Amino acid sequence: MKPHRTRPLILRVMTCSLFLAADTFVEAQQKTANYDESKVGNHPLPPVLGEGNSIANSSAAWEQNRRPELFKLFEEHVYGQTPQPNQWGPVEFKILAEKKDALGGKATRQLILATLPQHPSWKGMEIMLHIPNEGKGPFPCFIMPSFGGNHAVSTEPDVPLSTRWMRPNKEKNIVANRATEATRGTESSRWPLAMIMDGGFAVATYYYGDVEPDHPDGWREGLRAALSKDGADTNWQPGQWGAIGAWAWGLSRIADYVEKQPRLRGDQLIVLGHSRLGKTALWAGAQDKRFGVVISNNSGEGGAALMRRNFGETTAVITKAFPHWFTSTYSNYANNETSCPVDSHELIALMAPRPVYIASAVEDTWADPKGEFLAGLHAQPAYDLYGKKGLGTETHPGLNQPVGEHIGYHIRSGKHDVTDYDWQQFMAFARRHFKTN
Ligand code: GTR
């Protein structure tokens, strides 16, 4: 597989304009989408526990029959199937750098390169891990992908700039699809690292584009092509994994590393993601039960928001703008949501009985905050099988009033983003469930 920068200029220009076209398309759709609650439609949701004789009425029946059945439906119809470990072989972790006094002494920071020796055409992913220096430990650990790379998460000048392909973004100083020195720290407001350290948590991240660049052709230079025996064709077959599946795979590989660190609690891992990476975190949590807490931030359509509600982004828009995120079957449900055998309340239910938290923002109407809340509400039957309380209310709560026990939820003031307020709720939720202080 040729690295991107050696591809002919015409192809690079085409990829870039395809990408811009997708963004312009989404912006136009955002203006004309339905935001009127009286027009969302009232479509019954598929029953979480199944139907007829096969209704799961115990946690054992859920685990043996219904959960695997639902899981398979999500593979077949939404995200595609992730290859099994024997298809990717061993993962090699190499510590590239360790700094014992990062964040003014608050943290030990490691940079780790994860590669697949059996698939060298995949260039690997750089994990950045911050572990608190203070406190006894071992610490629970957040695992969250970034949009901009490790150097955008941290403001510290010794974190190397990512050299990988990046989505065009003038505000973040991306030039010709590459990060520049001025990109440093541009995502740091979403990563209050000092606050997380003071809160007694470690945090590990990677740049999602390390696994696969985020454009329809990106798979050719990422993990999916590297693992595919037959090359191009298999990637668009129904049921084959999409980019979200590949990015979620990356989160599980971070878990592989983190769970072996003596300063960290391998049994207290929290997977978290924002927006398209919130969809990714949910799919990672569904696949990998080592994630003891699963958190979706503003994940919207194709994530926590119910697809059957016509509010904000729709299946038709998302599958047109970002066909590469999902398995190809998902686009069959554009303007035809009711024939999809699953909806997002069942994605949330796949976490049961593990605690799951859904965060919305009031100005993020594109992500359908109410649809995100309702997915949490209608996941409850699966939690009931374990006697676990969920949201504890059927009413969409007011602003900045977190609710729920095993299914947590808040809608905060402000826009599509990750804020300190969100992090405070996530840490409180994780603390409550992990019983840490
Ligand atoms: C939007 C997309 C959303 C959401 C968002 C993001 O353009 O329509 O589904 O994923 O991007 O990831 O920032």
Boltz pocket constraint, residues with backbone or C-beta under 6 A from the ligand:
constraints:
  - pocket:
      binder: B
      contacts: [[A, 26], [A, 274], [A, 275], [A, 276], [A, 277], [A, 298], [A, 299], [A, 300], [A, 301], [A, 313], [A, 318]]
      max_distance: 6.0
